[in-house]
């Protein structure tokens, strides 16, 4: 991961922790406090942020870089259902790559 993206990711991680720790946040009924435990890069443009909660529990956010308007990190808190869907995307993308490859030689 490039340094600029890593620095922006660390800033985003702290922002997420701050936002989710707000006592007035909707659905924060247990007044949880989030701190960044670890940032784990997965690829050049994806990462997992591990959050330690004051309840002793750990939560993770999946972060992905969007190259739009100068670039930005987006995130969501994944579930098992998200993981199953993501595994299916890999197979679909592979099939698309195979189908698209021959199109490189049309009209060449």
ChimeraX commands (.cxc) that place a marker at each C-alpha (Angstrom):
marker #1 position 0.00,0.00,0.00 radius 0.5
marker #1 position 1.33,3.42,-0.92 radius 0.5
marker #1 position 2.29,5.70,1.94 radius 0.5
marker #1 position -0.31,8.36,1.08 radius 0.5
marker #1 position -3.10,5.77,1.14 radius 0.5
marker #1 position -1.80,4.28,4.40 radius 0.5
marker #1 position -1.74,7.69,6.08 radius 0.5
marker #1 position -5.26,8.49,4.84 radius 0.5
marker #1 position -6.42,5.08,6.08 radius 0.5
marker #1 position -5.01,5.67,9.55 radius 0.5
marker #1 position -6.81,9.03,9.66 radius 0.5
marker #1 position -10.05,7.37,8.51 radius 0.5
marker #1 position -9.67,4.67,11.19 radius 0.5
marker #1 position -9.42,7.30,13.92 radius 0.5
marker #1 position -12.41,9.15,12.47 radius 0.5
marker #1 position -14.50,5.95,12.46 radius 0.5
marker #1 position -13.51,5.20,16.07 radius 0.5
marker #1 position -14.44,8.72,17.11 radius 0.5
marker #1 position -17.78,8.66,15.29 radius 0.5
marker #1 position -18.82,5.26,16.64 radius 0.5
marker #1 position -17.79,6.24,20.19 radius 0.5
marker #1 position -20.17,9.19,20.35 radius 0.5
marker #1 position -22.65,8.78,23.21 radius 0.5
marker #1 position -25.37,10.50,21.17 radius 0.5
marker #1 position -24.90,8.18,18.17 radius 0.5
marker #1 position -28.05,6.38,17.14 radius 0.5
marker #1 position -27.90,2.71,18.19 radius 0.5
marker #1 position -25.04,3.25,20.67 radius 0.5
marker #1 position -27.32,2.15,23.51 radius 0.5
marker #1 position -24.43,0.61,25.51 radius 0.5
marker #1 position -22.26,3.75,25.21 radius 0.5
marker #1 position -19.50,1.77,23.56 radius 0.5
marker #1 position -16.11,3.38,23.07 radius 0.5
marker #1 position -14.06,2.33,20.04 radius 0.5
marker #1 position -10.28,2.49,19.76 radius 0.5
marker #1 position -8.18,1.42,16.80 radius 0.5
marker #1 position -6.51,-1.84,17.76 radius 0.5
marker #1 position -4.85,-2.68,14.45 radius 0.5
marker #1 position -4.99,-1.81,10.76 radius 0.5
marker #1 position -4.45,-4.83,8.55 radius 0.5
marker #1 position -3.79,-4.15,4.84 radius 0.5
marker #1 position -5.30,-6.74,2.50 radius 0.5
marker #1 position -4.22,-5.29,-0.84 radius 0.5
marker #1 position -3.11,-2.00,-2.37 radius 0.5
marker #1 position -6.59,-0.55,-1.91 radius 0.5
marker #1 position -8.32,-2.62,0.79 radius 0.5
marker #1 position -7.81,-3.15,4.51 radius 0.5
marker #1 position -9.46,-4.30,7.71 radius 0.5
marker #1 position -9.51,-2.08,10.78 radius 0.5
marker #1 position -9.75,-3.92,14.10 radius 0.5
marker #1 position -11.52,-1.90,16.79 radius 0.5
marker #1 position -11.30,-2.64,20.49 radius 0.5
marker #1 position -14.48,-1.75,22.36 radius 0.5
marker #1 position -14.64,-0.84,26.03 radius 0.5
marker #1 position -17.00,-3.83,26.41 radius 0.5
marker #1 position -14.05,-6.15,25.68 radius 0.5
marker #1 position -15.44,-7.04,22.28 radius 0.5
marker #1 position -13.68,-6.48,18.96 radius 0.5
marker #1 position -15.28,-5.18,15.78 radius 0.5
marker #1 position -13.87,-4.92,12.27 radius 0.5
marker #1 position -14.50,-2.55,9.39 radius 0.5
marker #1 position -13.69,-3.44,5.80 radius 0.5
marker #1 position -12.16,-0.41,4.07 radius 0.5
marker #1 position -11.76,0.12,0.36 radius 0.5
marker #1 position -10.21,3.00,-1.58 radius 0.5
marker #1 position -12.41,4.74,-4.15 radius 0.5
marker #1 position -10.47,6.65,-6.79 radius 0.5
marker #1 position -12.98,9.48,-7.14 radius 0.5
marker #1 position -12.66,13.21,-6.43 radius 0.5
marker #1 position -9.03,12.79,-5.41 radius 0.5
marker #1 position -9.71,9.45,-3.74 radius 0.5
marker #1 position -11.30,8.47,-0.43 radius 0.5
marker #1 position -11.62,5.55,1.93 radius 0.5
marker #1 position -15.06,4.04,2.33 radius 0.5
marker #1 position -15.98,1.32,4.81 radius 0.5
marker #1 position -18.61,-0.99,6.23 radius 0.5
marker #1 position -18.79,-3.47,9.07 radius 0.5
marker #1 position -18.97,-6.84,7.28 radius 0.5
marker #1 position -21.09,-9.84,8.18 radius 0.5
marker #1 position -20.66,-13.47,7.16 radius 0.5
marker #1 position -23.23,-12.81,4.43 radius 0.5
marker #1 position -20.98,-10.11,2.93 radius 0.5
marker #1 position -18.07,-12.58,2.90 radius 0.5
marker #1 position -20.09,-15.22,1.05 radius 0.5
marker #1 position -21.13,-12.66,-1.54 radius 0.5
marker #1 position -17.55,-11.45,-2.00 radius 0.5
marker #1 position -16.35,-15.00,-2.60 radius 0.5
marker #1 position -18.90,-15.33,-5.41 radius 0.5
marker #1 position -17.71,-12.08,-7.02 radius 0.5
marker #1 position -14.23,-13.58,-7.49 radius 0.5
marker #1 position -15.60,-16.37,-9.70 radius 0.5
marker #1 position -17.76,-13.97,-11.69 radius 0.5
marker #1 position -14.87,-11.55,-12.28 radius 0.5
marker #1 position -12.65,-14.42,-13.44 radius 0.5
marker #1 position -15.27,-15.43,-16.00 radius 0.5
marker #1 position -15.57,-11.85,-17.22 radius 0.5
marker #1 position -11.78,-11.61,-17.64 radius 0.5
marker #1 position -11.83,-14.78,-19.75 radius 0.5
marker #1 position -14.71,-13.47,-21.89 radius 0.5
marker #1 position -13.12,-10.04,-22.32 radius 0.5
marker #1 position -9.61,-11.27,-23.19 radius 0.5
marker #1 position -10.40,-12.17,-26.81 radius 0.5
marker #1 position -12.04,-8.79,-27.34 radius 0.5
marker #1 position -8.55,-7.26,-27.11 radius 0.5
marker #1 position -7.76,-8.76,-30.53 radius 0.5
marker #1 position -10.92,-7.76,-32.39 radius 0.5
marker #1 position -10.28,-5.12,-35.03 radius 0.5
marker #1 position -6.57,-5.17,-34.15 radius 0.5
marker link #1:1,2 radius 0.2
marker link #1:2,3 radius 0.2
marker link #1:3,4 radius 0.2
marker link #1:4,5 radius 0.2
marker link #1:5,6 radius 0.2
marker link #1:6,7 radius 0.2
marker link #1:7,8 radius 0.2
marker link #1:8,9 radius 0.2
marker link #1:9,10 radius 0.2
marker link #1:10,11 radius 0.2
marker link #1:11,12 radius 0.2
marker link #1:12,13 radius 0.2
marker link #1:13,14 radius 0.2
marker link #1:14,15 radius 0.2
marker link #1:15,16 radius 0.2
marker link #1:16,17 radius 0.2
marker link #1:17,18 radius 0.2
marker link #1:18,19 radius 0.2
marker link #1:19,20 radius 0.2
marker link #1:20,21 radius 0.2
marker link #1:21,22 radius 0.2
marker link #1:22,23 radius 0.2
marker link #1:23,24 radius 0.2
marker link #1:24,25 radius 0.2
marker link #1:25,26 radius 0.2
marker link #1:26,27 radius 0.2
marker link #1:27,28 radius 0.2
marker link #1:28,29 radius 0.2
marker link #1:29,30 radius 0.2
marker link #1:30,31 radius 0.2
marker link #1:31,32 radius 0.2
marker link #1:32,33 radius 0.2
marker link #1:33,34 radius 0.2
marker link #1:34,35 radius 0.2
marker link #1:35,36 radius 0.2
marker link #1:36,37 radius 0.2
marker link #1:37,38 radius 0.2
marker link #1:38,39 radius 0.2
marker link #1:39,40 radius 0.2
marker link #1:40,41 radius 0.2
marker link #1:41,42 radius 0.2
marker link #1:42,43 radius 0.2
marker link #1:43,44 radius 0.2
marker link #1:44,45 radius 0.2
marker link #1:45,46 radius 0.2
marker link #1:46,47 radius 0.2
marker link #1:47,48 radius 0.2
marker link #1:48,49 radius 0.2
marker link #1:49,50 radius 0.2
marker link #1:50,51 radius 0.2
marker link #1:51,52 radius 0.2
marker link #1:52,53 radius 0.2
marker link #1:53,54 radius 0.2
marker link #1:54,55 radius 0.2
marker link #1:55,56 radius 0.2
marker link #1:56,57 radius 0.2
marker link #1:57,58 radius 0.2
marker link #1:58,59 radius 0.2
marker link #1:59,60 radius 0.2
marker link #1:60,61 radius 0.2
marker link #1:61,62 radius 0.2
marker link #1:62,63 radius 0.2
marker link #1:63,64 radius 0.2
marker link #1:64,65 radius 0.2
marker link #1:65,66 radius 0.2
marker link #1:66,67 radius 0.2
marker link #1:67,68 radius 0.2
marker link #1:68,69 radius 0.2
marker link #1:69,70 radius 0.2
marker link #1:70,71 radius 0.2
marker link #1:71,72 radius 0.2
marker link #1:72,73 radius 0.2
marker link #1:73,74 radius 0.2
marker link #1:74,75 radius 0.2
marker link #1:75,76 radius 0.2
marker link #1:76,77 radius 0.2
marker link #1:77,78 radius 0.2
marker link #1:78,79 radius 0.2
marker link #1:79,80 radius 0.2
marker link #1:80,81 radius 0.2
marker link #1:81,82 radius 0.2
marker link #1:82,83 radius 0.2
marker link #1:83,84 radius 0.2
marker link #1:84,85 radius 0.2
marker link #1:85,86 radius 0.2
marker link #1:86,87 radius 0.2
marker link #1:87,88 radius 0.2
marker link #1:88,89 radius 0.2
marker link #1:89,90 radius 0.2
marker link #1:90,91 radius 0.2
marker link #1:91,92 radius 0.2
marker link #1:92,93 radius 0.2
marker link #1:93,94 radius 0.2
marker link #1:94,95 radius 0.2
marker link #1:95,96 radius 0.2
marker link #1:96,97 radius 0.2
marker link #1:97,98 radius 0.2
marker link #1:98,99 radius 0.2
marker link #1:99,100 radius 0.2
marker link #1:100,101 radius 0.2
marker link #1:101,102 radius 0.2
marker link #1:102,103 radius 0.2
marker link #1:103,104 radius 0.2
marker link #1:104,105 radius 0.2
marker link #1:105,106 radius 0.2
marker link #1:106,107 radius 0.2
marker link #1:107,108 radius 0.2
view
